[in-house]
Amino acid sequence: MQDGLKLTKNYKELYTTIKNLREYAKDNANDEFARLSCYATYDSLVDILPSKEMIYDNNEMKLEKLFNSICEKEINAVYRNRKNYQVTVDTFYKEIYKIIAKEMKSKQQEFLPIDISSKEQLEILKGYYQTTDKKLEKLFLEYTEKNRIFAMPNNDEEAFGTNFINPLSNESVVLINNKLSSINTMLAITHEFGHVLDNITFSDTHTSRETMRYFFTSPYSETNSTYQELAFLEYLIKNNIYQEEAIRTIKENIVNLHLMPFTVMTSKKEKDESRLFEDYTNDDFIELANIKDEAVDLMTYGYGFMFAIAMLDDYNLYEKFQLLRAPRLDKKKLDREGFTDEVISKTMVKKIDEYYRRR
C-alpha cells in the first residue's frame, strides 16, 4: 500500500538503461536505425543524469551527426510551413489578448501555492485517471506502484518534467521537477503521462523510424500531453477539488506557457504585448520567430494547445486526432477531420473566455 505520491531519486535503473542502450548500439552495426534510436535516447538521458562526462567513440559521433541531420530536416519542414496557421492565429490571438489584458489591468490578489500532502496528491490523481483511458490509468498505477516516476536530478526552473521512450523495451522514462508546487507537480505528471500514452499507442501502429521522428520532431508531439494537462485541471474544477487553485493555475499557465508560442505564429502585434511576458520585449519575439530551432519548439507547443483546446470542446476530435498523428503535420487531413480554422479559432476564444470568467 502506497503512502503517497513519490518521486524516486534512485537512478540505478536509468544508468542500467543507458548501459544497455549503448551496448545494443555498439553490437548491432548492421541495424543503423535501431542504433540511432538507442543513441538518441541514451544521449538525452546522459544529459540529464548526474554522471561523469561520457566520451563517445567514432561510431557514436557518426550517429550523432546522422541524428542531427534527421532532426534538422524535420525542423526545416515545420519551419517552412510555419504560416499554415497564421491566419487562424491572427483571428483568435487578438480576441484572446483582449480577454487576458482586461483581467491583468484589474487588481490581482496575491496567492501562495497550496501545499497538498503527497497522500492526497496520489488520491486525486487516481481519481482523475479513473475517468480517463483505461490503458492510461493502468500505466499510471504501474509506474507509481513500482516507484518509476523519477525526480529530475538538476531541476531546470522552466521545465516541469520530461520523458523518453526506451526503443528496446518500448517503455517510457518519466522525470518530474521536484521543486514544483503541489498542483503543478500533479499537472506535470498528467502532462508527462499524456506523452507516455501517446508514445506507446503511436509505436503500436507505426514503425520504429516513424516513432523516433514523431517523438523528437513531430509538430503533433505536445498535443496529447497538453490535452491531459488541461483535462486534469478541468476535472479539478468540475469536481470542486482545489477549484480556486486550479482556475488560478490555468490562467497563470495560459500567460506563462501557452500564449507565448502565438507571439511567433501571428503576423500581428498587439500594443504593449510584451508586458504580458516578463523579461521579453516585442523585439525579442521577432528574434525568436527568426531563430529556426526556437520558433519550431514554440510552434509545437502552440499546435499542442490549439488542438488540445479543440479536443476538450469536442471529444470526437480527440478520437480522430489519434488516427491523424504522424511525424509531419498535414493541414488538409486536419481540416477534413474537423480541425478547421473556424473550429480552432472559435474554441480557442470560447475556452479562454470560460477560464477567465471564472473567479
TORDOBA-768596 format. One record per residue (C-alpha): residue number from 1; residue in three letters; z, x, y. Coordinates in steps of 0.2 Angstrom, whole numbers, plus 5000, padded with zeros to 4 digits. Layout:
<sites>
@nr = NUM&rest = ALA&pz = Z&px = X&py = Y
...
</sites>
This chain:
<sites>
@nr = 1&rest = MET&pz = 5000&px = 5000&py = 5000
@nr = 2&rest = GLN&pz = 4995&px = 5007&py = 5017
@nr = 3&rest = ASP&pz = 5007&px = 5009&py = 5031
@nr = 4&rest = GLY&pz = 4994&px = 5008&py = 5044
@nr = 5&rest = LEU&pz = 4978&px = 5015&py = 5051
@nr = 6&rest = LYS&pz = 4977&px = 5034&py = 5049
@nr = 7&rest = LEU&pz = 4965&px = 5047&py = 5054
@nr = 8&rest = THR&pz = 4966&px = 5062&py = 5042
@nr = 9&rest = LYS&pz = 4967&px = 5080&py = 5048
@nr = 10&rest = ASN&pz = 4964&px = 5087&py = 5031
@nr = 11&rest = TYR&pz = 4947&px = 5093&py = 5032
@nr = 12&rest = LYS&pz = 4946&px = 5101&py = 5014
@nr = 13&rest = GLU&pz = 4933&px = 5088&py = 5009
@nr = 14&rest = LEU&pz = 4922&px = 5092&py = 5023
@nr = 15&rest = TYR&pz = 4922&px = 5110&py = 5020
@nr = 16&rest = THR&pz = 4918&px = 5107&py = 5002
@nr = 17&rest = THR&pz = 4904&px = 5096&py = 5008
@nr = 18&rest = ILE&pz = 4897&px = 5110&py = 5019
@nr = 19&rest = LYS&pz = 4898&px = 5122&py = 5005
@nr = 20&rest = ASN&pz = 4889&px = 5110&py = 4993
@nr = 21&rest = LEU&pz = 4875&px = 5106&py = 5005
@nr = 22&rest = ARG&pz = 4872&px = 5124&py = 5009
@nr = 23&rest = GLU&pz = 4871&px = 5129&py = 4991
@nr = 24&rest = TYR&pz = 4859&px = 5115&py = 4987
@nr = 25&rest = ALA&pz = 4848&px = 5120&py = 5002
@nr = 26&rest = LYS&pz = 4848&px = 5138&py = 4995
@nr = 27&rest = ASP&pz = 4845&px = 5133&py = 4977
@nr = 28&rest = ASN&pz = 4831&px = 5121&py = 4979
@nr = 29&rest = ALA&pz = 4817&px = 5131&py = 4988
@nr = 30&rest = ASN&pz = 4803&px = 5120&py = 4981
@nr = 31&rest = ASP&pz = 4810&px = 5104&py = 4989
@nr = 32&rest = GLU&pz = 4808&px = 5108&py = 5008
@nr = 33&rest = PHE&pz = 4813&px = 5091&py = 5014
@nr = 34&rest = ALA&pz = 4829&px = 5090&py = 5004
@nr = 35&rest = ARG&pz = 4834&px = 5107&py = 5010
@nr = 36&rest = LEU&pz = 4830&px = 5101&py = 5028
@nr = 37&rest = SER&pz = 4841&px = 5086&py = 5026
@nr = 38&rest = CYS&pz = 4855&px = 5096&py = 5019
@nr = 39&rest = TYR&pz = 4854&px = 5109&py = 5033
@nr = 40&rest = ALA&pz = 4854&px = 5096&py = 5047
@nr = 41&rest = THR&pz = 4870&px = 5088&py = 5040
@nr = 42&rest = TYR&pz = 4880&px = 5104&py = 5037
@nr = 43&rest = ASP&pz = 4874&px = 5112&py = 5053
@nr = 44&rest = SER&pz = 4881&px = 5097&py = 5063
@nr = 45&rest = LEU&pz = 4897&px = 5097&py = 5053
@nr = 46&rest = VAL&pz = 4900&px = 5116&py = 5056
@nr = 47&rest = ASP&pz = 4898&px = 5112&py = 5075
@nr = 48&rest = ILE&pz = 4912&px = 5100&py = 5075
@nr = 49&rest = LEU&pz = 4925&px = 5108&py = 5062
@nr = 50&rest = PRO&pz = 4936&px = 5122&py = 5067
@nr = 51&rest = SER&pz = 4929&px = 5137&py = 5057
@nr = 52&rest = LYS&pz = 4923&px = 5154&py = 5059
@nr = 53&rest = GLU&pz = 4906&px = 5156&py = 5066
@nr = 54&rest = MET&pz = 4893&px = 5153&py = 5052
@nr = 55&rest = ILE&pz = 4880&px = 5167&py = 5050
@nr = 56&rest = TYR&pz = 4863&px = 5159&py = 5045
@nr = 57&rest = ASP&pz = 4851&px = 5169&py = 5034
@nr = 58&rest = ASN&pz = 4832&px = 5169&py = 5037
@nr = 59&rest = ASN&pz = 4828&px = 5154&py = 5027
@nr = 60&rest = GLU&pz = 4841&px = 5144&py = 5036
@nr = 61&rest = MET&pz = 4833&px = 5150&py = 5053
@nr = 62&rest = LYS&pz = 4817&px = 5143&py = 5047
@nr = 63&rest = LEU&pz = 4825&px = 5127&py = 5043
@nr = 64&rest = GLU&pz = 4832&px = 5126&py = 5060
@nr = 65&rest = LYS&pz = 4815&px = 5129&py = 5068
@nr = 66&rest = LEU&pz = 4807&px = 5116&py = 5057
@nr = 67&rest = PHE&pz = 4821&px = 5103&py = 5060
@nr = 68&rest = ASN&pz = 4820&px = 5106&py = 5079
@nr = 69&rest = SER&pz = 4801&px = 5104&py = 5079
@nr = 70&rest = ILE&pz = 4803&px = 5087&py = 5070
@nr = 71&rest = CYS&pz = 4816&px = 5081&py = 5082
@nr = 72&rest = GLU&pz = 4805&px = 5087&py = 5097
@nr = 73&rest = LYS&pz = 4790&px = 5077&py = 5090
@nr = 74&rest = GLU&pz = 4800&px = 5061&py = 5089
@nr = 75&rest = ILE&pz = 4809&px = 5064&py = 5106
@nr = 76&rest = ASN&pz = 4792&px = 5066&py = 5114
@nr = 77&rest = ALA&pz = 4786&px = 5050&py = 5106
@nr = 78&rest = VAL&pz = 4801&px = 5040&py = 5113
@nr = 79&rest = TYR&pz = 4799&px = 5048&py = 5130
@nr = 80&rest = ARG&pz = 4780&px = 5044&py = 5131
@nr = 81&rest = ASN&pz = 4784&px = 5026&py = 5128
@nr = 82&rest = ARG&pz = 4799&px = 5025&py = 5140
@nr = 83&rest = LYS&pz = 4790&px = 5012&py = 5151
@nr = 84&rest = ASN&pz = 4788&px = 5000&py = 5137
@nr = 85&rest = TYR&pz = 4803&px = 4990&py = 5143
@nr = 86&rest = GLN&pz = 4803&px = 4995&py = 5161
@nr = 87&rest = VAL&pz = 4798&px = 4978&py = 5167
@nr = 88&rest = THR&pz = 4811&px = 4970&py = 5156
@nr = 89&rest = VAL&pz = 4825&px = 4981&py = 5163
@nr = 90&rest = ASP&pz = 4819&px = 4978&py = 5180
@nr = 91&rest = THR&pz = 4820&px = 4960&py = 5178
@nr = 92&rest = PHE&pz = 4838&px = 4960&py = 5172
@nr = 93&rest = TYR&pz = 4845&px = 4975&py = 5180
@nr = 94&rest = LYS&pz = 4846&px = 4968&py = 5197
@nr = 95&rest = GLU&pz = 4855&px = 4952&py = 5191
@nr = 96&rest = ILE&pz = 4867&px = 4962&py = 5181
@nr = 97&rest = TYR&pz = 4871&px = 4974&py = 5195
@nr = 98&rest = LYS&pz = 4875&px = 4959&py = 5207
@nr = 99&rest = ILE&pz = 4887&px = 4952&py = 5194
@nr = 100&rest = ILE&pz = 4896&px = 4968&py = 5192
@nr = 101&rest = ALA&pz = 4896&px = 4974&py = 5210
@nr = 102&rest = LYS&pz = 4903&px = 4957&py = 5216
@nr = 103&rest = GLU&pz = 4918&px = 4960&py = 5205
@nr = 104&rest = MET&pz = 4920&px = 4978&py = 5210
@nr = 105&rest = LYS&pz = 4922&px = 4973&py = 5228
@nr = 106&rest = SER&pz = 4937&px = 4962&py = 5224
@nr = 107&rest = LYS&pz = 4954&px = 4969&py = 5222
@nr = 108&rest = GLN&pz = 4956&px = 4976&py = 5204
@nr = 109&rest = GLN&pz = 4974&px = 4975&py = 5197
@nr = 110&rest = GLU&pz = 4978&px = 4992&py = 5188
@nr = 111&rest = PHE&pz = 4982&px = 4990&py = 5170
@nr = 112&rest = LEU&pz = 4989&px = 5003&py = 5157
@nr = 113&rest = PRO&pz = 4982&px = 5003&py = 5140
@nr = 114&rest = ILE&pz = 4992&px = 4993&py = 5127
@nr = 115&rest = ASP&pz = 5000&px = 5003&py = 5113
@nr = 116&rest = ILE&pz = 4996&px = 4994&py = 5097
@nr = 117&rest = SER&pz = 5005&px = 5001&py = 5081
@nr = 118&rest = SER&pz = 4994&px = 5008&py = 5068
@nr = 119&rest = LYS&pz = 5000&px = 4995&py = 5055
@nr = 120&rest = GLU&pz = 4994&px = 4981&py = 5067
@nr = 121&rest = GLN&pz = 4978&px = 4990&py = 5071
@nr = 122&rest = LEU&pz = 4974&px = 4990&py = 5052
@nr = 123&rest = GLU&pz = 4978&px = 4972&py = 5050
@nr = 124&rest = ILE&pz = 4967&px = 4967&py = 5065
@nr = 125&rest = LEU&pz = 4953&px = 4977&py = 5058
@nr = 126&rest = LYS&pz = 4955&px = 4970&py = 5041
@nr = 127&rest = GLY&pz = 4955&px = 4953&py = 5049
@nr = 128&rest = TYR&pz = 4939&px = 4957&py = 5058
@nr = 129&rest = TYR&pz = 4930&px = 4964&py = 5043
@nr = 130&rest = GLN&pz = 4934&px = 4948&py = 5033
@nr = 131&rest = THR&pz = 4922&px = 4939&py = 5045
@nr = 132&rest = THR&pz = 4908&px = 4952&py = 5043
@nr = 133&rest = ASP&pz = 4895&px = 4958&py = 5029
@nr = 134&rest = LYS&pz = 4905&px = 4960&py = 5013
@nr = 135&rest = LYS&pz = 4897&px = 4977&py = 5010
@nr = 136&rest = LEU&pz = 4904&px = 4982&py = 5027
@nr = 137&rest = GLU&pz = 4921&px = 4976&py = 5023
@nr = 138&rest = LYS&pz = 4921&px = 4985&py = 5006
@nr = 139&rest = LEU&pz = 4916&px = 5001&py = 5014
@nr = 140&rest = PHE&pz = 4930&px = 5000&py = 5027
@nr = 141&rest = LEU&pz = 4943&px = 4996&py = 5014
@nr = 142&rest = GLU&pz = 4937&px = 5010&py = 5003
@nr = 143&rest = TYR&pz = 4937&px = 5023&py = 5017
@nr = 144&rest = THR&pz = 4955&px = 5018&py = 5023
@nr = 145&rest = GLU&pz = 4962&px = 5017&py = 5006
@nr = 146&rest = LYS&pz = 4956&px = 5034&py = 5002
@nr = 147&rest = ASN&pz = 4961&px = 5042&py = 5019
@nr = 148&rest = ARG&pz = 4942&px = 5046&py = 5023
@nr = 149&rest = ILE&pz = 4942&px = 5042&py = 5041
@nr = 150&rest = PHE&pz = 4944&px = 5059&py = 5050
@nr = 151&rest = ALA&pz = 4952&px = 5064&py = 5067
@nr = 152&rest = MET&pz = 4939&px = 5074&py = 5077
@nr = 153&rest = PRO&pz = 4946&px = 5091&py = 5077
@nr = 154&rest = ASN&pz = 4940&px = 5095&py = 5095
@nr = 155&rest = ASN&pz = 4941&px = 5079&py = 5105
@nr = 156&rest = ASP&pz = 4927&px = 5078&py = 5117
@nr = 157&rest = GLU&pz = 4933&px = 5066&py = 5131
@nr = 158&rest = GLU&pz = 4917&px = 5057&py = 5132
@nr = 159&rest = ALA&pz = 4915&px = 5055&py = 5113
@nr = 160&rest = PHE&pz = 4924&px = 5040&py = 5104
@nr = 161&rest = GLY&pz = 4918&px = 5046&py = 5087
@nr = 162&rest = THR&pz = 4903&px = 5052&py = 5077
@nr = 163&rest = ASN&pz = 4897&px = 5051&py = 5059
@nr = 164&rest = PHE&pz = 4885&px = 5060&py = 5047
@nr = 165&rest = ILE&pz = 4876&px = 5055&py = 5031
@nr = 166&rest = ASN&pz = 4878&px = 5066&py = 5016
@nr = 167&rest = PRO&pz = 4860&px = 5067&py = 5009
@nr = 168&rest = LEU&pz = 4867&px = 5072&py = 4991
@nr = 169&rest = SER&pz = 4879&px = 5058&py = 4989
@nr = 170&rest = ASN&pz = 4872&px = 5045&py = 5002
@nr = 171&rest = GLU&pz = 4890&px = 5043&py = 5009
@nr = 172&rest = SER&pz = 4894&px = 5044&py = 5027
@nr = 173&rest = VAL&pz = 4907&px = 5056&py = 5035
@nr = 174&rest = VAL&pz = 4916&px = 5047&py = 5049
@nr = 175&rest = LEU&pz = 4926&px = 5056&py = 5063
@nr = 176&rest = ILE&pz = 4936&px = 5047&py = 5077
@nr = 177&rest = ASN&pz = 4943&px = 5054&py = 5093
@nr = 178&rest = ASN&pz = 4962&px = 5053&py = 5090
@nr = 179&rest = LYS&pz = 4966&px = 5053&py = 5109
@nr = 180&rest = LEU&pz = 4959&px = 5036&py = 5112
@nr = 181&rest = SER&pz = 4969&px = 5020&py = 5117
@nr = 182&rest = SER&pz = 4974&px = 5009&py = 5103
@nr = 183&rest = ILE&pz = 4960&px = 4996&py = 5107
@nr = 184&rest = ASN&pz = 4947&px = 5010&py = 5109
@nr = 185&rest = THR&pz = 4952&px = 5018&py = 5093
@nr = 186&rest = MET&pz = 4948&px = 5001&py = 5084
@nr = 187&rest = LEU&pz = 4932&px = 5000&py = 5094
@nr = 188&rest = ALA&pz = 4926&px = 5017&py = 5089
@nr = 189&rest = ILE&pz = 4930&px = 5013&py = 5071
@nr = 190&rest = THR&pz = 4919&px = 4997&py = 5072
@nr = 191&rest = HIS&pz = 4905&px = 5006&py = 5080
@nr = 192&rest = GLU&pz = 4905&px = 5021&py = 5068
@nr = 193&rest = PHE&pz = 4906&px = 5009&py = 5053
@nr = 194&rest = GLY&pz = 4891&px = 5000&py = 5060
@nr = 195&rest = HIS&pz = 4882&px = 5017&py = 5058
@nr = 196&rest = VAL&pz = 4889&px = 5018&py = 5040
@nr = 197&rest = LEU&pz = 4882&px = 5002&py = 5035
@nr = 198&rest = ASP&pz = 4866&px = 5005&py = 5045
@nr = 199&rest = ASN&pz = 4863&px = 5022&py = 5036
@nr = 200&rest = ILE&pz = 4867&px = 5015&py = 5019
@nr = 201&rest = THR&pz = 4856&px = 5000&py = 5020
@nr = 202&rest = PHE&pz = 4842&px = 5009&py = 5028
@nr = 203&rest = SER&pz = 4842&px = 5023&py = 5015
@nr = 204&rest = ASP&pz = 4842&px = 5010&py = 5001
@nr = 205&rest = THR&pz = 4825&px = 5004&py = 5006
@nr = 206&rest = HIS&pz = 4817&px = 5020&py = 5014
@nr = 207&rest = THR&pz = 4813&px = 5037&py = 5009
@nr = 208&rest = SER&pz = 4824&px = 5052&py = 5012
@nr = 209&rest = ARG&pz = 4812&px = 5058&py = 5025
@nr = 210&rest = GLU&pz = 4812&px = 5042&py = 5034
@nr = 211&rest = THR&pz = 4831&px = 5041&py = 5033
@nr = 212&rest = MET&pz = 4833&px = 5058&py = 5041
@nr = 213&rest = ARG&pz = 4821&px = 5054&py = 5055
@nr = 214&rest = TYR&pz = 4830&px = 5037&py = 5058
@nr = 215&rest = PHE&pz = 4847&px = 5044&py = 5058
@nr = 216&rest = PHE&pz = 4844&px = 5059&py = 5070
@nr = 217&rest = THR&pz = 4830&px = 5052&py = 5082
@nr = 218&rest = SER&pz = 4826&px = 5034&py = 5080
@nr = 219&rest = PRO&pz = 4827&px = 5023&py = 5096
@nr = 220&rest = TYR&pz = 4835&px = 5010&py = 5085
@nr = 221&rest = SER&pz = 4849&px = 5021&py = 5079
@nr = 222&rest = GLU&pz = 4863&px = 5014&py = 5091
@nr = 223&rest = THR&pz = 4858&px = 4995&py = 5089
@nr = 224&rest = ASN&pz = 4868&px = 4990&py = 5073
@nr = 225&rest = SER&pz = 4883&px = 5001&py = 5078
@nr = 226&rest = THR&pz = 4884&px = 4993&py = 5096
@nr = 227&rest = TYR&pz = 4882&px = 4976&py = 5088
@nr = 228&rest = GLN&pz = 4898&px = 4979&py = 5078
@nr = 229&rest = GLU&pz = 4907&px = 4986&py = 5093
@nr = 230&rest = LEU&pz = 4903&px = 4970&py = 5104
@nr = 231&rest = ALA&pz = 4906&px = 4958&py = 5089
@nr = 232&rest = PHE&pz = 4923&px = 4965&py = 5086
@nr = 233&rest = LEU&pz = 4928&px = 4963&py = 5105
@nr = 234&rest = GLU&pz = 4921&px = 4945&py = 5104
@nr = 235&rest = TYR&pz = 4931&px = 4942&py = 5088
@nr = 236&rest = LEU&pz = 4947&px = 4948&py = 5098
@nr = 237&rest = ILE&pz = 4943&px = 4936&py = 5112
@nr = 238&rest = LYS&pz = 4939&px = 4921&py = 5102
@nr = 239&rest = ASN&pz = 4955&px = 4923&py = 5091
@nr = 240&rest = ASN&pz = 4966&px = 4927&py = 5106
@nr = 241&rest = ILE&pz = 4971&px = 4944&py = 5099
@nr = 242&rest = TYR&pz = 4975&px = 4955&py = 5114
@nr = 243&rest = GLN&pz = 4962&px = 4944&py = 5123
@nr = 244&rest = GLU&pz = 4965&px = 4951&py = 5140
@nr = 245&rest = GLU&pz = 4964&px = 4969&py = 5134
@nr = 246&rest = ALA&pz = 4948&px = 4965&py = 5125
@nr = 247&rest = ILE&pz = 4940&px = 4957&py = 5141
@nr = 248&rest = ARG&pz = 4945&px = 4972&py = 5152
@nr = 249&rest = THR&pz = 4938&px = 4984&py = 5139
@nr = 250&rest = ILE&pz = 4921&px = 4975&py = 5138
@nr = 251&rest = LYS&pz = 4920&px = 4976&py = 5157
@nr = 252&rest = GLU&pz = 4925&px = 4994&py = 5158
@nr = 253&rest = ASN&pz = 4913&px = 4999&py = 5144
@nr = 254&rest = ILE&pz = 4899&px = 4990&py = 5152
@nr = 255&rest = VAL&pz = 4900&px = 5000&py = 5168
@nr = 256&rest = ASN&pz = 4906&px = 5017&py = 5160
@nr = 257&rest = LEU&pz = 4895&px = 5017&py = 5144
@nr = 258&rest = HIS&pz = 4882&px = 5003&py = 5143
@nr = 259&rest = LEU&pz = 4875&px = 5001&py = 5160
@nr = 260&rest = MET&pz = 4871&px = 5020&py = 5163
@nr = 261&rest = PRO&pz = 4855&px = 5020&py = 5152
@nr = 262&rest = PHE&pz = 4847&px = 5007&py = 5163
@nr = 263&rest = THR&pz = 4848&px = 5019&py = 5178
@nr = 264&rest = VAL&pz = 4834&px = 5030&py = 5169
@nr = 265&rest = MET&pz = 4825&px = 5015&py = 5162
@nr = 266&rest = THR&pz = 4822&px = 5005&py = 5178
@nr = 267&rest = SER&pz = 4809&px = 5008&py = 5191
@nr = 268&rest = LYS&pz = 4821&px = 5000&py = 5204
@nr = 269&rest = LYS&pz = 4836&px = 5007&py = 5213
@nr = 270&rest = GLU&pz = 4850&px = 4996&py = 5219
@nr = 271&rest = LYS&pz = 4858&px = 5000&py = 5236
@nr = 272&rest = ASP&pz = 4874&px = 5011&py = 5233
@nr = 273&rest = GLU&pz = 4871&px = 5010&py = 5214
@nr = 274&rest = SER&pz = 4879&px = 5027&py = 5211
@nr = 275&rest = ARG&pz = 4896&px = 5020&py = 5217
@nr = 276&rest = LEU&pz = 4897&px = 5011&py = 5200
@nr = 277&rest = PHE&pz = 4897&px = 5028&py = 5191
@nr = 278&rest = GLU&pz = 4910&px = 5041&py = 5195
@nr = 279&rest = ASP&pz = 4903&px = 5058&py = 5198
@nr = 280&rest = TYR&pz = 4885&px = 5053&py = 5199
@nr = 281&rest = THR&pz = 4873&px = 5051&py = 5214
@nr = 282&rest = ASN&pz = 4856&px = 5042&py = 5214
@nr = 283&rest = ASP&pz = 4848&px = 5060&py = 5214
@nr = 284&rest = ASP&pz = 4857&px = 5063&py = 5198
@nr = 285&rest = PHE&pz = 4849&px = 5048&py = 5190
@nr = 286&rest = ILE&pz = 4832&px = 5054&py = 5195
@nr = 287&rest = GLU&pz = 4835&px = 5071&py = 5187
@nr = 288&rest = LEU&pz = 4842&px = 5063&py = 5171
@nr = 289&rest = ALA&pz = 4826&px = 5052&py = 5170
@nr = 290&rest = ASN&pz = 4816&px = 5068&py = 5171
@nr = 291&rest = ILE&pz = 4826&px = 5078&py = 5158
@nr = 292&rest = LYS&pz = 4817&px = 5073&py = 5142
@nr = 293&rest = ASP&pz = 4832&px = 5075&py = 5129
@nr = 294&rest = GLU&pz = 4845&px = 5067&py = 5141
@nr = 295&rest = ALA&pz = 4833&px = 5052&py = 5145
@nr = 296&rest = VAL&pz = 4829&px = 5049&py = 5127
@nr = 297&rest = ASP&pz = 4848&px = 5050&py = 5122
@nr = 298&rest = LEU&pz = 4852&px = 5037&py = 5136
@nr = 299&rest = MET&pz = 4837&px = 5026&py = 5131
@nr = 300&rest = THR&pz = 4843&px = 5025&py = 5113
@nr = 301&rest = TYR&pz = 4860&px = 5018&py = 5119
@nr = 302&rest = GLY&pz = 4850&px = 5006&py = 5131
@nr = 303&rest = TYR&pz = 4840&px = 4999&py = 5117
@nr = 304&rest = GLY&pz = 4855&px = 4998&py = 5107
@nr = 305&rest = PHE&pz = 4864&px = 4987&py = 5120
@nr = 306&rest = MET&pz = 4849&px = 4976&py = 5124
@nr = 307&rest = PHE&pz = 4845&px = 4972&py = 5106
@nr = 308&rest = ALA&pz = 4864&px = 4970&py = 5101
@nr = 309&rest = ILE&pz = 4866&px = 4958&py = 5115
@nr = 310&rest = ALA&pz = 4851&px = 4948&py = 5109
@nr = 311&rest = MET&pz = 4858&px = 4948&py = 5091
@nr = 312&rest = LEU&pz = 4875&px = 4942&py = 5097
@nr = 313&rest = ASP&pz = 4867&px = 4927&py = 5105
@nr = 314&rest = ASP&pz = 4856&px = 4923&py = 5090
@nr = 315&rest = TYR&pz = 4862&px = 4929&py = 5073
@nr = 316&rest = ASN&pz = 4844&px = 4926&py = 5066
@nr = 317&rest = LEU&pz = 4839&px = 4940&py = 5077
@nr = 318&rest = TYR&pz = 4852&px = 4951&py = 5068
@nr = 319&rest = GLU&pz = 4845&px = 4947&py = 5051
@nr = 320&rest = LYS&pz = 4827&px = 4950&py = 5057
@nr = 321&rest = PHE&pz = 4832&px = 4967&py = 5065
@nr = 322&rest = GLN&pz = 4837&px = 4974&py = 5048
@nr = 323&rest = LEU&pz = 4819&px = 4972&py = 5042
@nr = 324&rest = LEU&pz = 4812&px = 4979&py = 5058
@nr = 325&rest = ARG&pz = 4822&px = 4996&py = 5058
@nr = 326&rest = ALA&pz = 4811&px = 5011&py = 5057
@nr = 327&rest = PRO&pz = 4810&px = 5029&py = 5063
@nr = 328&rest = ARG&pz = 4800&px = 5024&py = 5078
@nr = 329&rest = LEU&pz = 4801&px = 5008&py = 5089
@nr = 330&rest = ASP&pz = 4787&px = 4996&py = 5088
@nr = 331&rest = LYS&pz = 4787&px = 4984&py = 5103
@nr = 332&rest = LYS&pz = 4774&px = 4972&py = 5096
@nr = 333&rest = LYS&pz = 4784&px = 4969&py = 5080
@nr = 334&rest = LEU&pz = 4800&px = 4966&py = 5090
@nr = 335&rest = ASP&pz = 4790&px = 4954&py = 5101
@nr = 336&rest = ARG&pz = 4783&px = 4945&py = 5086
@nr = 337&rest = GLU&pz = 4800&px = 4943&py = 5078
@nr = 338&rest = GLY&pz = 4809&px = 4936&py = 5094
@nr = 339&rest = PHE&pz = 4815&px = 4951&py = 5104
@nr = 340&rest = THR&pz = 4803&px = 4946&py = 5118
@nr = 341&rest = ASP&pz = 4805&px = 4952&py = 5136
@nr = 342&rest = GLU&pz = 4811&px = 4935&py = 5141
@nr = 343&rest = VAL&pz = 4824&px = 4933&py = 5127
@nr = 344&rest = ILE&pz = 4831&px = 4950&py = 5131
@nr = 345&rest = SER&pz = 4832&px = 4948&py = 5150
@nr = 346&rest = LYS&pz = 4840&px = 4930&py = 5149
@nr = 347&rest = THR&pz = 4853&px = 4935&py = 5136
@nr = 348&rest = MET&pz = 4857&px = 4951&py = 5145
@nr = 349&rest = VAL&pz = 4861&px = 4941&py = 5161
@nr = 350&rest = LYS&pz = 4869&px = 4927&py = 5151
@nr = 351&rest = LYS&pz = 4881&px = 4938&py = 5141
@nr = 352&rest = ILE&pz = 4886&px = 4949&py = 5156
@nr = 353&rest = ASP&pz = 4889&px = 4934&py = 5166
@nr = 354&rest = GLU&pz = 4900&px = 4927&py = 5152
@nr = 355&rest = TYR&pz = 4910&px = 4943&py = 5151
@nr = 356&rest = TYR&pz = 4913&px = 4944&py = 5170
@nr = 357&rest = ARG&pz = 4918&px = 4926&py = 5172
@nr = 358&rest = ARG&pz = 4932&px = 4929&py = 5160
@nr = 359&rest = ARG&pz = 4949&px = 4934&py = 5168
</sites>
